[in-house]
Amino acid sequence: MKISPTRISRRAEAVTPFYAMEFGKRAAELEAAGHDVVKLSIGEPDFGAPPAFLAAIAELTDGRPLTYTGALGLPELRSAIAGFTRDHFGADIDPGRVVVTSGASAALLLCCAALIDPGDEVLVADPSYPCNRRFAESFGARVRLVGTTPETRYQLTAGLVDEAWSPDTRGVMVATPSNPTGTSIPFDELVRLCTGVDSRGGWRIVDEIYLGLSDPTADGGGPRSILTADPGAIVINSFSKYFGMTGWRLGWCIAPDELVPVLERLAQNYYICAPTPAQFAALECFTPDSLALAEARRAEYRIRRELVLDGLRRIGLPVPVIPDGAFYVYVDVSATGLTAGDFCDRALREAHVSLTPGMDFGEQTADTHIRLSYSASADEPSEGLRRLGEFVGGLPAVSS
């Protein structure tokens, strides 16, 4: 009996690889073959989850039943997230607007399912995190990449959105601070952008996953959520970065009241609920000790950033815009004579340093820029930069 080959959907065929993960996979293969690889390609904090969270997980694995929670999440966790948003980001919100999800990815999944119809145009910055736009495309959106420049900090502005808006545009996805650039939209500009979209009846998803890792403001204050100025915005956040809990797959979104029951129905059908043990243990993230630890880690990332920026200057690899959050730098490698893809490929093969090429993040910097993540331990970036210095110094375009 002849078995027919499986027919793959056009949607799946159109999805390109996530090159950060691809280079991470190749780095793991080199390690398995006995090579020492410095991994600067994936944004995964090396600190791990807070000790109080891990202690709570250990206690929860005593055989007690861990049943489904409600699709919106544990009420006490939703309240804790609302309190965190108020105390750290200045937005006083009703806990009923908080939707706990299985990672920020599930939050984006729900929001895209709730807001997008086939043919809707969605505006996204170029460069930007690729997976966000893949969610939109999966629900039939035509994602329009809007080119940005170092002058706009590789971020959308109100003017760029005004110019790009068309009769088919339904919404905008922004991330501040951004992956891959680590740059933020100045808050007043973000408010202007969101106000303009709102005036057109458009939705705006603001990814604040790295907001907790932002630098202090010029007056020494903390970062502000867009919800302090635009309560109708949809905000995405996660336990993965600020709290260092990548593998525990726990995130949240804060949505307008009328959208919450829609998201609840979708969550019930898509994945029932976020992981129950992680939800219970995550309450320990909001204790004074855990929050103090997270703040100390934020300060450590700033030290690592300065180390990386200094090392790149010595190598001669420019960073067009200095980041002010997250744990990434976006590096221009065009002077090396290599495309970004070739640079990353050869750096991995010859120097055993794993990086991410710009082709992951858009079109206009695809061949000229790479992303370096300094979320690894302090020793890793130092050794990686030493190896990159030797690698770059040996390239013909540089040595000549």
C-alpha positions as CSV (number, residue, x, y, z in Angstrom):
1,M,0.0,0.0,0.0
2,K,1.4,3.3,-1.0
3,I,1.3,6.0,1.7
4,S,0.7,9.5,0.5
5,P,3.2,12.1,1.6
6,T,1.9,14.5,4.3
7,R,0.7,17.7,2.9
8,I,2.3,20.7,4.7
9,S,0.3,23.8,5.0
10,R,1.4,26.9,3.1
11,R,1.4,28.7,6.4
12,A,4.0,26.3,7.8
13,E,6.1,26.3,4.6
14,A,6.3,30.1,4.7
15,V,7.8,30.2,8.2
16,T,11.6,30.6,8.1
17,P,13.9,29.2,10.8
18,F,14.5,31.1,14.0
19,Y,18.2,31.5,13.4
20,A,19.0,32.2,17.1
21,M,17.8,28.7,17.9
22,E,19.4,27.3,14.8
23,F,22.8,28.7,15.8
24,G,22.2,27.5,19.4
25,K,21.5,24.0,18.1
26,R,24.7,24.0,16.0
27,A,26.6,25.3,19.1
28,A,25.2,22.4,21.1
29,E,26.4,20.0,18.4
30,L,29.9,21.4,18.5
31,E,29.9,21.1,22.3
32,A,28.8,17.4,22.0
33,A,31.8,16.9,19.8
34,G,34.1,18.1,22.5
35,H,34.5,21.8,21.6
36,D,34.3,24.7,24.0
37,V,31.7,27.0,22.6
38,V,30.9,30.5,23.9
39,K,27.1,30.9,23.5
40,L,26.1,34.6,22.9
41,S,23.2,33.8,20.5
42,I,20.3,33.2,22.8
43,G,18.7,35.6,25.3
44,E,18.5,33.3,28.2
45,P,19.5,34.6,31.6
46,D,22.2,32.6,33.3
47,F,21.0,33.4,36.8
48,G,18.1,31.0,36.8
49,A,14.8,31.3,38.8
50,P,14.8,33.0,42.2
51,P,15.7,30.6,45.0
52,A,12.3,31.2,46.7
53,F,10.6,30.1,43.6
54,L,12.6,26.9,43.3
55,A,12.0,26.1,47.0
56,A,8.3,26.5,46.4
57,I,8.5,24.2,43.4
58,A,10.2,21.5,45.5
59,E,7.5,21.8,48.2
60,L,4.8,21.5,45.5
61,T,6.2,18.2,44.3
62,D,5.1,16.3,47.4
63,G,2.4,14.3,45.7
64,R,-0.5,16.8,46.1
65,P,-2.9,17.0,43.2
66,L,-2.0,19.9,40.9
67,T,-5.1,20.3,38.9
68,Y,-6.0,22.8,36.2
69,T,-6.4,26.4,37.3
70,G,-8.9,28.8,35.7
71,A,-7.9,29.7,32.1
72,L,-7.1,33.3,33.2
73,G,-4.7,32.1,36.0
74,L,-4.7,31.9,39.8
75,P,-6.6,34.9,41.2
76,E,-3.8,35.5,43.8
77,L,-1.2,35.5,41.0
78,R,-3.2,37.9,38.9
79,S,-3.4,40.2,41.9
80,A,0.4,39.9,42.5
81,I,1.1,40.8,38.9
82,A,-1.2,43.8,39.1
83,G,0.6,45.0,42.3
84,F,4.0,44.5,40.5
85,T,2.8,46.6,37.6
86,R,1.7,49.3,39.9
87,D,4.8,49.4,42.1
88,H,7.4,48.9,39.4
89,F,5.9,50.5,36.3
90,G,3.4,53.0,37.7
91,A,0.2,51.6,36.2
92,D,-2.6,51.0,38.7
93,I,-4.7,48.3,37.0
94,D,-7.6,46.0,38.0
95,P,-6.3,42.4,38.6
96,G,-9.3,41.3,36.5
97,R,-7.5,42.6,33.4
98,V,-4.5,40.3,34.0
99,V,-4.4,37.1,32.0
100,V,-1.7,34.5,33.1
101,T,-0.4,32.6,30.1
102,S,2.0,29.8,29.2
103,G,4.9,32.1,28.5
104,A,4.6,35.5,26.7
105,S,4.3,33.5,23.5
106,A,0.9,32.2,24.6
107,A,-0.1,35.8,25.4
108,L,0.8,36.9,21.9
109,L,-1.0,33.8,20.5
110,L,-4.2,34.7,22.3
111,C,-4.1,38.4,21.4
112,C,-3.4,37.7,17.7
113,A,-6.3,35.2,17.6
114,A,-8.6,37.7,19.3
115,L,-7.7,40.7,17.1
116,I,-6.6,39.6,13.6
117,D,-8.7,38.6,10.6
118,P,-7.2,37.3,7.4
119,G,-6.0,40.2,5.3
120,D,-5.6,42.7,8.1
121,E,-2.4,44.7,7.9
122,V,-0.2,44.9,11.0
123,L,2.7,47.3,11.3
124,V,6.0,46.0,12.9
125,A,9.4,47.6,13.2
126,D,12.3,46.4,11.0
127,P,14.3,45.1,12.8
128,S,12.2,43.3,15.5
129,Y,11.7,40.0,17.2
130,P,10.6,37.5,14.5
131,C,8.3,35.3,16.4
132,N,5.9,38.1,17.2
133,R,5.2,38.7,13.6
134,R,4.9,34.9,12.9
135,F,2.0,34.8,15.3
136,A,0.2,37.6,13.4
137,E,0.9,35.9,10.1
138,S,-0.5,32.6,11.4
139,F,-3.9,34.2,11.8
140,G,-3.8,35.7,8.2
141,A,-2.3,39.1,8.8
142,R,-0.2,40.8,6.2
143,V,2.7,42.0,8.4
144,R,4.3,45.2,7.0
145,L,7.9,45.8,8.1
146,V,8.5,49.5,8.7
147,G,12.1,50.4,8.2
148,T,13.8,52.2,11.1
149,T,17.2,53.8,11.5
150,P,19.8,54.5,14.2
151,E,18.2,58.0,14.3
152,T,15.0,56.5,15.6
153,R,16.9,54.1,17.8
154,Y,15.7,51.2,15.5
155,Q,12.2,51.8,16.8
156,L,8.9,52.9,15.4
157,T,7.9,56.5,15.8
158,A,4.6,58.2,15.6
159,G,5.7,59.7,12.3
160,L,6.7,56.4,10.8
161,V,3.4,54.8,11.8
162,D,1.5,57.8,10.3
163,E,3.3,57.4,7.0
164,A,2.9,53.6,6.9
165,W,-0.8,53.5,7.9
166,S,-3.1,52.3,5.2
167,P,-6.9,51.6,4.9
168,D,-6.1,47.9,5.6
169,T,-4.0,48.6,8.7
170,R,-5.6,47.3,11.9
171,G,-2.9,47.5,14.5
172,V,0.7,47.9,15.6
173,M,3.1,45.7,17.5
174,V,5.9,47.4,19.3
175,A,8.5,46.2,21.8
176,T,10.3,48.5,24.2
177,P,13.0,47.7,25.1
178,S,13.5,45.8,21.9
179,N,14.9,42.4,20.9
180,P,17.4,42.5,19.0
181,T,18.6,46.1,19.6
182,G,18.1,46.6,23.4
183,T,16.8,50.1,22.6
184,S,13.7,51.7,24.0
185,I,11.2,54.1,22.5
186,P,11.3,57.4,24.5
187,F,8.2,57.3,26.6
188,D,6.7,60.6,25.2
189,E,7.2,59.3,21.7
190,L,5.5,55.9,22.6
191,V,2.5,57.8,23.9
192,R,2.2,59.8,20.7
193,L,2.5,56.6,18.7
194,C,-0.2,54.9,20.7
195,T,-2.5,57.9,20.7
196,G,-2.3,58.2,17.0
197,V,-3.2,54.5,16.5
198,D,-6.0,54.8,19.0
199,S,-7.4,57.8,17.1
200,R,-7.7,55.6,14.0
201,G,-9.5,52.8,15.9
202,G,-6.4,50.6,15.8
203,W,-5.2,48.2,18.4
204,R,-1.7,48.3,19.8
205,I,0.2,45.5,21.4
206,V,3.2,46.7,23.5
207,D,5.7,44.1,24.4
208,E,7.1,45.1,27.8
209,I,9.0,41.8,28.4
210,Y,12.3,43.7,28.9
211,L,10.8,46.7,30.7
212,G,12.0,45.5,34.1
213,L,15.6,45.4,32.7
214,S,15.5,49.1,31.5
215,D,18.0,51.6,32.7
216,P,16.8,54.2,35.2
217,T,15.5,57.4,33.7
218,A,17.5,60.6,33.6
219,D,16.0,61.7,36.9
220,G,16.7,58.4,38.5
221,G,13.2,57.1,38.2
222,G,12.1,53.7,37.1
223,P,10.6,52.7,33.8
224,R,6.9,53.4,33.1
225,S,4.4,51.1,31.4
226,I,2.4,52.5,28.5
227,L,-0.7,51.7,30.6
228,T,0.0,54.8,32.6
229,A,-0.9,56.9,29.6
230,D,-2.9,54.5,27.3
231,P,-5.1,52.2,29.4
232,G,-6.5,50.7,26.1
233,A,-3.2,49.3,25.1
234,I,-2.5,45.6,25.4
235,V,0.7,44.8,27.3
236,I,2.7,41.6,27.1
237,N,5.1,40.6,29.8
238,S,6.8,37.5,31.2
239,F,8.6,35.9,34.1
240,S,11.4,34.8,31.7
241,K,13.7,37.8,31.6
242,Y,13.5,39.9,34.7
243,F,12.9,36.9,36.9
244,G,15.2,34.6,34.9
245,M,12.5,31.8,34.5
246,T,12.8,31.0,30.8
247,G,12.1,27.3,31.0
248,W,9.2,27.6,33.4
249,R,7.0,29.1,30.6
250,L,5.0,31.6,32.5
251,G,3.9,35.0,31.2
252,W,1.0,37.4,31.2
253,C,-0.9,40.0,29.3
254,I,-2.9,43.0,30.5
255,A,-5.9,43.6,28.3
256,P,-8.9,46.0,28.2
257,D,-11.9,44.7,30.1
258,E,-13.9,43.9,27.0
259,L,-11.1,41.7,25.6
260,V,-10.6,39.5,28.8
261,P,-13.6,37.1,28.3
262,V,-12.5,36.7,24.7
263,L,-9.0,35.7,25.7
264,E,-10.4,33.4,28.4
265,R,-12.4,31.5,25.8
266,L,-9.4,31.2,23.5
267,A,-7.1,30.0,26.4
268,Q,-9.7,27.4,27.4
269,N,-9.5,26.0,23.9
270,Y,-5.9,26.4,23.1
271,Y,-4.1,25.2,26.2
272,I,-6.6,25.1,29.1
273,C,-4.3,27.0,31.5
274,A,-0.7,28.0,32.3
275,P,1.3,25.4,34.2
276,T,-0.2,25.0,37.7
277,P,3.0,24.5,39.7
278,A,4.8,27.4,38.1
279,Q,1.8,29.6,38.9
280,F,1.7,28.7,42.6
281,A,5.5,29.1,42.9
282,A,5.6,32.4,41.0
283,L,3.9,34.1,44.0
284,E,7.4,33.9,45.6
285,C,8.8,36.1,42.9
286,F,7.0,39.1,44.4
287,T,8.5,38.9,47.9
288,P,10.9,41.7,49.0
289,D,13.9,39.3,48.9
290,S,13.1,38.0,45.3
291,L,12.5,41.5,44.0
292,A,15.8,42.8,45.6
293,L,17.6,39.9,43.9
294,A,16.0,40.7,40.5
295,E,17.2,44.3,40.9
296,A,20.7,43.2,41.7
297,R,20.7,41.1,38.6
298,R,19.5,44.1,36.5
299,A,22.5,46.1,37.8
300,E,24.8,43.2,36.9
301,Y,23.5,43.3,33.3
302,R,24.5,46.9,33.0
303,I,28.1,46.0,34.1
304,R,28.2,43.3,31.5
305,R,26.9,45.7,28.8
306,E,29.7,48.1,29.5
307,L,32.2,45.2,29.3
308,V,30.7,44.1,25.9
309,L,30.6,47.6,24.5
310,D,34.2,48.3,25.5
311,G,35.3,45.0,23.9
312,L,33.5,45.7,20.7
313,R,35.1,49.1,20.5
314,R,38.5,47.5,20.9
315,I,37.8,45.0,18.1
316,G,36.5,47.8,15.8
317,L,32.9,46.5,15.5
318,P,30.5,49.5,15.8
319,V,27.2,49.5,17.8
320,P,25.2,52.2,16.0
321,V,22.8,52.7,18.9
322,I,23.8,52.1,22.5
323,P,21.2,49.9,24.2
324,D,19.3,51.1,27.3
325,G,17.6,47.9,28.3
326,A,17.3,44.1,27.8
327,F,20.7,42.3,27.4
328,Y,21.5,42.6,23.7
329,V,23.7,44.8,21.4
330,Y,23.1,45.1,17.7
331,V,26.4,45.2,16.0
332,D,27.3,46.4,12.5
333,V,29.7,43.9,10.8
334,S,29.6,45.3,7.3
335,A,33.2,46.6,7.5
336,T,34.5,43.0,7.9
337,G,33.6,42.2,4.3
338,L,31.3,39.4,5.4
339,T,27.5,39.2,5.3
340,A,26.0,38.8,8.8
341,G,25.1,35.2,8.0
342,D,28.7,34.4,6.9
343,F,30.1,36.2,9.9
344,C,28.0,34.2,12.3
345,D,28.7,31.0,10.4
346,R,32.5,31.5,10.4
347,A,32.6,32.8,14.0
348,L,30.9,29.6,15.1
349,R,33.1,27.3,13.0
350,E,36.4,29.0,13.4
351,A,36.2,30.8,16.8
352,H,33.5,28.7,18.4
353,V,31.4,31.8,19.3
354,S,27.7,31.5,18.7
355,L,25.9,34.7,17.6
356,T,22.7,35.5,15.7
357,P,22.6,37.1,12.2
358,G,20.4,40.0,11.4
359,M,18.3,37.9,8.9
360,D,16.3,36.8,12.0
361,F,15.0,40.3,12.7
362,G,14.0,41.8,9.4
363,E,15.2,42.8,5.9
364,Q,17.1,46.1,5.9
365,T,19.8,45.0,8.4
366,A,19.7,41.3,7.5
367,D,23.1,41.2,5.9
368,T,24.9,43.9,7.9
369,H,24.1,43.4,11.6
370,I,24.4,40.7,14.2
371,R,22.9,40.3,17.6
372,L,25.1,39.6,20.6
373,S,23.4,38.5,23.9
374,Y,25.2,39.2,27.1
375,S,22.8,37.3,29.2
376,A,25.4,34.6,29.7
377,S,27.7,34.7,32.7
378,A,30.3,37.5,32.8
379,D,33.1,35.1,31.9
380,E,31.4,34.1,28.7
381,P,31.2,37.5,27.0
382,S,34.8,38.2,28.0
383,E,36.1,35.0,26.4
384,G,33.8,35.4,23.4
385,L,35.1,38.9,22.7
386,R,38.7,37.7,23.0
387,R,38.0,35.0,20.4
388,L,36.0,37.5,18.2
389,G,39.0,39.9,18.3
390,E,41.3,37.2,16.9
391,F,38.7,36.1,14.3
392,V,38.0,39.6,13.1
393,G,41.7,40.6,13.1
394,G,42.4,37.7,10.7
395,L,39.8,38.7,8.1
396,P,41.3,40.1,4.9
397,A,39.0,43.2,4.9
398,V,40.2,44.1,8.4
399,S,43.8,43.1,8.3
400,S,44.4,45.1,5.0
